[in-house]
Amino acid sequence: MISGRRIRLEMLILAMLATVAFCVSIRSIGLLLAACGLSLLSWYLTEGPRGRTLPRWASAVLVGLIVLNAVREWLATPDPSEAMAIIGRFATWLTVLKLFEARSVRDDLQLLALSAVLVVSGTLQSVDLLFASLLLAYGIDAIRVAMLLQLAQVEQGAIEGARRVAAAMRVESPRGLRFAPQLRRTVAGAVLGAFLLSVVVFLLFPRRLEADARRTGGFGVPVSGFSEEVDLFAGERISESRREVFSVRWLDRNGESVEFPRPMLLRGSVMEEYLTASSTWTVSGGRRRVRKVMTLPDAATTPLSQPPVEARTETYRQQVVMRSMASDAIFAAWAPIAISTPQPRHIAIDLRSLTMREVGLDRMRRIESYEVQIEPFPAADTLSPLLGRIGSFIPPLPDFPVPRVREIAEAALANADLEGVPDAAAAAATPADRWERNRRLSRALFAYLREGDYRYTTDLRDFIRIEGEDPIVSFLDRHRFGHCEYFASALTALCRSVGVDARLVTGFIAMEFEPGTRQYIVRESNAHAWVEVRTGEALWTAIDPTPAETLEAIAASQRSWFDSWRWAYDRIDLFWNSRIMSYDGVVQASLAERLGRRWADRLREAREAATRSFGEVSSRFSLGRAAWPWLLASVLGAAAAIAAAVLLLRRRRRVRALLGAAGGRPSGPLRALAESYLEAMRLWRRRGIEPQAWEPPGAFVERLPPQWAEAAAETRRIVEHYYGVRFGDRTPPEEEIRKVRESLGRLRGLLA
Amino acid sequence: MSRGRRSPRLGRPPAAAPRGDRGPRVRRRYRLRTSGLLYLAVTLLLGVAASTRPNNMLVWIFGMMLGSILMSGIVSGGMLMGLRARRLGPRTAAVGEASRFRYELWNRSRLWPAFGLVVREQEVGGREGWEQATASAPAAAVHVGPQELVHAESWFVPDRRGRFELRGVVVASTFPLGLLEKSLSIEDRSHLLVHPRRLSLRRGLLAALRGEGSGMVASSRGGVGEEFFGVREHRPGDSLRQVAWKRSAGLDRLATIERARLGPSRLVIHLNLLRPTDRLSADPAGPPPRELEETAISLASSIADAAVLEGFEVCLAVLGAAVVGEGSPEGGGGRAMRSEAAGEAAGRMAVRGGRRHLDRLQGVLAAIDLDAPRTPSPAAAAWPGGQGRSCLEVVIHPDRADRSLGGDAAWHFTAASVGTLLETASTRAAAAGPEEAMPR
C-alpha cells in the first residue's frame, strides 16, 4: 500500500516547488520565506509526534480571510495585468493552509490543482531561466505525484468501498512483482514523452513574425532592463538585477584593452517623440531612413558607411560578448563606423539616430558577439558618408507638448547665466547660432537638474500619479525624485520646450571595469537613459543628467561575492534567452526553411542514388528496356516472399501454442493435423460460430446447428483425427492426413 | 499481500480460453472525467493565451500540457491493451453474509505494466441482474506487471435471495493522470446463486423436536441393530445367538436372524408456499407478506443447515412455488433437484445427508420464484413421510399453520413465530447451564 505519509511528503515537496516558482516569478523574497517557512512548519505539526491538524472551523475562517485579502488587493490595484499575480498570491496562501489540514486523496488532488494555478500564474509573470528551471522540476514532479495519487485513490476507493459494503472487512490491493521499478520507468517514460512532445509543440506552435518578445524577451518583467520605449508609469521599481547582460572590451589602435575615466554610454535606442496620453517616449513615428548592410563572414570588418570611412588614429574597437541577453539591438557608443560579426548578419542602421539592429529572416538565433569600430569624436567628413545626404538633414524637433514644462524651463533659465546665447530668431537663421544656443541652454538646464534638490532612486512606490498631471511635471514640480528615465525625460522635455533639439536615448552604461580581464561587465541594472542634444548638423552630444556618482555608489553597494560566480549561470541564461525565449516566427520560418531544404536535398540525393544504382544494375545484367518490369517483378516477388514467410511463421507459432510445444518441434503429421484443426475452427469463426471459452472441441461440434449437419460431420472427423494423434500417441499414416485434408476442403466448400 | 506471479511461458493462464479460441469478447470504453474536462479547458485557455501573447514560456507550458494528455492516452491505452480479466468465483453466497468476488487479472503484454486498476462487475440491469441482490465494492489492483497474473477481490453482502446473472468483468483505470477513464468490458457470463439468509437457531432445537432417543432409526439395509431385518443362511462367524432355530428346523441348514442397520435420523421439511403472497393473512402491524415468505424460506434453509450439521438426512418439499433455473450452478444434480423441489412431485425427492446435498437444497430454496403463479400441490397432502421410515417432519408456513399438510406428528412453524426458534443471549445462557451463565 502506498503510505499516506509518503503521499503527504510528496505533496509538500510539490507545493513548495510551486510556491518557490511563483515567488521567483514575482521576485518576492518575503512571500517566499513566509510561505516556505509555514509549509515546513506544517510538516512538523501534522507529521510530528503529536500529529495535529487544523480544525475545520479554523480552516474555514482562514479561507475567508485569504479571500478578503485577495479582494482587498484587487480593489487597491484594479489592474488586469496584476490579476494573475493576485490570483497567484491567493493560491499560495490557500496552498499553505491546505498543508495544515487533515487531507484525503481528494484533498491532495485539490492541492495539486492549486499548485498548478500557482505555476500558471507564475508563467504569466516571468520568463526567467530560474523560473523555467523550477517549472521544469515542478512539471516532472507533478506528473509523478499525479500518478501516485491515482494509485492511492484506487487503493482508498477499494478500502472505502469495502467498508461501505461490508463493514470492517480488510482489503488488500495486490500488486505485481516489480512494482517500484516499473512505476519509476513508467514515470520516466511519461515525463520524457511529454517533454519531447512539448518540444515539438514549442517548435511548431504558430507565432507572429514580428513578435513583441524580441524587444524585451517577453512581457511582465523585462529580461534585460533595456527597453526601446520609455513608459514613465511602467512600474514601481526598475531592475536592480546583478545579472551580467554582456561584457565590453575597448581596444585602441594597437589592440590594447583600455579603461576610460568616465562611464561609457552604449546606445541602443533613440526616442524623439513623447506621447502625453500614455506618458511614453517612443521612436519617431515618421518615416525612418535605414541602410542595410550584410556583415562579411569570418568576422571581417564591414563598413557601415557608403563609401567606407577611412580609419583614423582616434578610433576604437568595441568588442561585445553577450552573456545573458537576447536582443536585436546592437549596443554601441557614438559613433559606429564599421562592424564585424562571426557569421554574416543583416544589420540595419537608422540614419537619423545611428542606432543599429539586426534584421533579416534567415537566422536561427540572436547575435551573440560583435565588434564595432567607434570614432568617439567624429569629424564632419566621417559623419557625412555615414549618414548620407538624407540622414544628416534633420528638421528641428517639435516643441515639447506639455506647457507647464516650458514654464519650469523658463524659470530655470531665468536664473542661469545666459550671456551671449543667441536668441531664437538668430538660431533659426544661422545654424552655427542654433548649435551654440542648443549647447548653452542644454548646459544651463543640465545644471538646473544637477544643482537642484532632485534625488536619484529606483524605488518609485511613493511616486504618486496625479490625475491630469504629466509625470515629468510631477517629477520636476512635486516629487523631485526618480530614476534615470525621469532625469533624462525631464532634461529632454526642458530642452525641447525652449526649442533645443534634444532626444532621449536608452541603452547601457558601462562603468564596472574588471582589471583582471580588462573588460567592462554590463549588468541588467546598468540599463540607462540619457539625453542627446544636437550640437551640429549631424552631431549630437550626449548629456547624462543622472548623478553618475549616485549610480556608482548604488552599483558598488550592490556588489557581492556571488557576482564572480554568475558566469556559468549567465551562459545558460544566454542560451535560454537567445535560443528559447526569443524563438519567434522569424526563427521558426528559418528553421522550417532549412529543414525543408535539407529534406528536399536528401530526397533528391536518394532519388539520384536510386537512379544510379538502377542504371548500374541495368547495365550489369544488360536488361535494356525491360529493366523496369524486371525490377518491379523482383520487388513484388520479394514482398510476396516476405509476406509468405511472415504468414508461415505466424501459423507455426499458433500450431506450437496449440500443441504446447514451447521449446520442441512437433512432428510433421501432428503439425499437419493441428493446422487442419485450427483452420476448421477459423472457418467456423468466420461464419460467426465459435467455441466458448470453456468448451472442448468435441462439445462444440455436438452443439452445432442442425442446418450445418454436414459441415459438423466433417469437423467431427477432423477433430477426432486430431485428438487421436494428439492424445493417442500414434503416428498417422499418410492416408489419414490426406483424408483429413480432404475433409477440410469439403468443410471449406460447405462453409464458404 | 497478494503478489503477482509469472504466467506460463506460452502466455496463457492455466484456466484460460481453450486452444484455438479467440477468448472472450472485449469492449473498450472511454469516459472523460470532470478533472479531464477541466484540464482540457485550462489547456485550451493556455493555448489561446499563448497564441495571443508573445510569451514562449506559455507556449512551452501549453506544449507540456498537450504532451501530458497524449502521454496519458498512450500509457493508459498501452497498459489496457494486453489486459484480460476473469471471475474466479464465487458461484454461491448467502443473504447477509459477506462474500468476495475474486478476479484474475492477466497482463499479456510483454512491455507495458498496468497500474491503478479497478475491477467491478458489469451492470446487467433488469430483474435478473446481480445489482438486484447486492452492492459490490470495487476490487483494486495497484499494479500488474508484464506477463503477470494478479488476483484481486471485491466484497459484497447480498440482501436478496435468488439466482442472478453476471454478465462480465469491467476493468477500468484512470492512470496515469486521472483525465480519462478507460475501461475494458470483458464478457464472462455466469450466475450467482444467493442462498437464503441463515438464521441462528437455538442449540438443541432439532433434538427437542425429535424427542427421546438417539434419533437413530432402522435403515433398509442389514447390519448391527435391534430391529428385525430378515432371515438368511448361516455363515461361518455368525453368532449362535442369532440362529433362528425355528426357521432352521424347517430347513436342512442353519438360518440366521439378520438385524436392520441403524441409519441417521431423517428430517422432512415442507415449505408451504401454496398460497400466493397477496392472499397471505399477515398482521398489518407486522412485516409484509413477502417478508414473511422470505423468512419462511430462511427458516427452512436454516433448519436444513442445522440438521445436516447434526447428521440428519434431509428432504425438502417446496409446495406451490416454482423454482427457476438450475438449483445448483453445477448442473447435473441440480436438474434432478429442480424436478424434486418443484412441489408437484414431492414424494420423489431423495432424502440424503451431507454438505453437497445441503448445497443443492439451499440452491433450490435460493431459486424459488415467489412472483411466479402458485400451483396447487395435491401430492403434498400425501407426503410419504420419509419413504416409509419414521422421520422428523417439519412444515413451515409463511403466515399461519395449515395442519392438513404433513403427518400427524409433523411440527408446524410459521414465519411469525421464528423469533422463538432463534438463539438469543438468554437461550445461550440457559443452554450453557447455571455455572456458565453466572456472571464472572
Contacts between the chains, C-beta under 8 A, distances in Angstrom:
chain1	res1	chain2	res2	distance
A	1	B	142	8.0
A	2	B	142	7.5
A	109	B	35	7.3
A	109	B	178	7.5
A	113	B	38	7.9
A	116	B	42	7.7
A	119	B	61	7.7
A	120	B	42	7.5
A	120	B	46	7.1
A	120	B	61	6.9
A	123	B	55	7.3
A	123	B	57	5.0
A	123	B	58	5.8
A	123	B	61	5.3
A	124	B	49	7.7
A	124	B	55	7.4
A	124	B	58	7.3
A	126	B	57	7.6
A	127	B	55	6.4
A	127	B	56	6.9
A	127	B	57	4.9
A	131	B	57	7.7
A	132	B	57	6.5
A	132	B	60	7.9
A	135	B	57	7.4
A	135	B	61	7.4
A	139	B	64	5.6
A	143	B	68	6.6
A	143	B	176	7.4
A	143	B	177	7.3
A	146	B	176	6.8
A	146	B	177	4.9
A	146	B	178	6.7
A	147	B	115	7.4
A	147	B	175	6.6
A	147	B	176	4.6
A	147	B	177	7.3
A	149	B	178	7.4
A	150	B	115	7.6
A	150	B	116	4.9
A	150	B	174	5.7
A	150	B	175	4.9
A	150	B	176	6.4
A	150	B	177	7.2
A	150	B	178	5.2
A	151	B	115	6.2
A	151	B	116	5.0
A	151	B	142	5.4
A	151	B	143	7.9
A	151	B	175	7.1
A	153	B	116	7.8
A	153	B	174	7.7
A	153	B	178	7.5
A	154	B	116	4.5
A	154	B	117	7.2
A	154	B	118	5.8
A	154	B	140	4.8
A	154	B	142	6.5
A	154	B	173	8.0
A	154	B	174	8.0
A	154	B	175	7.9
A	155	B	140	5.9
A	155	B	142	6.3
A	157	B	118	6.7
A	157	B	138	6.2
A	157	B	140	6.6
A	158	B	118	7.4
A	158	B	137	6.7
A	158	B	138	5.9
A	158	B	139	6.6
A	158	B	140	3.5
A	158	B	154	7.6
A	161	B	137	3.2
A	161	B	138	5.2
A	161	B	154	7.4
A	161	B	155	7.7
A	162	B	137	4.4
A	162	B	154	7.5
A	162	B	155	4.6
A	164	B	135	7.8
A	164	B	137	6.7
A	165	B	98	8.0
A	165	B	134	7.8
A	165	B	135	5.6
A	165	B	136	6.6
A	165	B	137	4.3
A	165	B	155	5.3
A	165	B	156	5.8
A	165	B	157	5.9
A	166	B	98	3.9
A	166	B	137	7.1
A	166	B	155	4.2
A	166	B	156	7.1
A	166	B	157	5.0
A	169	B	98	6.0
A	169	B	155	5.0
A	171	B	137	7.6
A	171	B	140	7.7
A	171	B	155	7.2
A	172	B	1	5.5
A	172	B	2	5.8
A	173	B	140	4.3
A	173	B	141	6.5
A	173	B	142	4.8
A	173	B	152	7.5
A	174	B	1	6.7
A	174	B	2	3.8
A	174	B	3	6.9
A	174	B	4	7.0
A	174	B	141	5.2
A	174	B	142	7.0
A	174	B	150	4.8
A	174	B	151	6.3
A	174	B	152	5.6
A	175	B	1	7.5
A	175	B	3	7.3
A	175	B	4	6.9
A	175	B	141	7.0
A	175	B	142	4.3
A	175	B	143	4.0
A	175	B	144	7.9
A	175	B	150	7.2
A	176	B	3	7.4
A	176	B	4	3.6
A	176	B	107	7.8
A	176	B	113	6.7
A	176	B	143	4.7
A	176	B	144	5.2
A	176	B	145	3.4
A	176	B	148	4.6
A	176	B	150	6.0
A	177	B	3	6.4
A	177	B	4	5.2
A	177	B	5	7.7
A	177	B	6	7.8
A	177	B	145	5.7
A	177	B	148	6.4
A	178	B	113	8.0
A	178	B	145	5.6
A	179	B	142	6.9
A	179	B	143	4.5
A	179	B	145	7.6
A	182	B	113	4.2
A	182	B	143	6.9
A	182	B	145	5.9
A	183	B	113	7.8
A	183	B	115	6.8
A	183	B	143	7.1
A	186	B	75	6.5
A	186	B	113	6.6
A	186	B	115	6.9
A	186	B	176	7.1
A	189	B	71	8.0
A	189	B	75	7.6
A	190	B	68	7.8
A	190	B	71	4.7
A	190	B	72	7.6
A	190	B	75	5.7
A	190	B	176	5.8
A	193	B	67	6.7
A	193	B	70	7.5
A	193	B	71	4.3
A	193	B	74	6.9
A	194	B	64	6.0
A	194	B	67	3.7
A	194	B	68	4.7
A	194	B	70	7.6
A	194	B	71	4.7
A	195	B	64	7.2
A	195	B	67	6.8
A	196	B	67	7.2
A	197	B	63	6.8
A	197	B	66	6.6
A	197	B	67	3.2
A	197	B	70	5.6
A	197	B	71	7.0
A	198	B	60	6.1
A	198	B	63	3.4
A	198	B	64	4.1
A	198	B	66	7.2
A	198	B	67	4.4
A	199	B	63	7.0
A	200	B	63	7.3
A	200	B	67	8.0
A	201	B	59	7.3
A	201	B	62	6.7
A	201	B	63	3.1
A	201	B	66	5.4
A	201	B	67	6.7
A	202	B	56	7.3
A	202	B	59	5.6
A	202	B	60	5.3
A	202	B	63	4.8
A	205	B	50	6.7
A	205	B	51	7.6
A	205	B	59	4.9
A	205	B	62	7.2
A	205	B	63	7.0
A	206	B	51	6.8
A	207	B	54	7.6
A	207	B	59	7.8
A	208	B	54	7.0
A	211	B	54	4.5
A	212	B	54	4.5
A	213	B	54	3.9
A	213	B	55	6.9
A	213	B	56	6.6
A	218	B	54	7.0
A	218	B	55	5.3
A	218	B	56	7.2
A	218	B	57	7.1
A	219	B	53	6.7
A	219	B	54	6.9
A	219	B	55	6.3
A	580	B	56	6.3
A	580	B	60	7.9
A	581	B	56	5.1
A	581	B	57	7.4
A	582	B	56	7.7
A	583	B	56	5.8
A	584	B	54	7.3
A	657	B	10	5.6
A	657	B	11	7.8
A	657	B	12	8.0
A	657	B	19	7.2
A	658	B	19	4.6
A	658	B	20	6.3
A	660	B	10	6.6
A	662	B	9	5.1
A	662	B	10	5.5
A	677	B	20	6.9
A	678	B	20	5.7
A	681	B	20	4.3
A	681	B	21	7.8
A	685	B	22	6.8
A	690	B	21	6.9
A	690	B	22	6.8
A	691	B	18	6.7
A	691	B	20	7.2
A	691	B	21	5.6
A	692	B	21	7.8
A	693	B	16	7.6
A	693	B	17	4.2
A	693	B	18	6.7
A	693	B	21	6.2
A	693	B	23	6.9
A	693	B	24	6.0
A	694	B	18	7.4
A	695	B	18	6.7
A	696	B	18	6.6
A	697	B	18	7.7
A	697	B	20	7.4
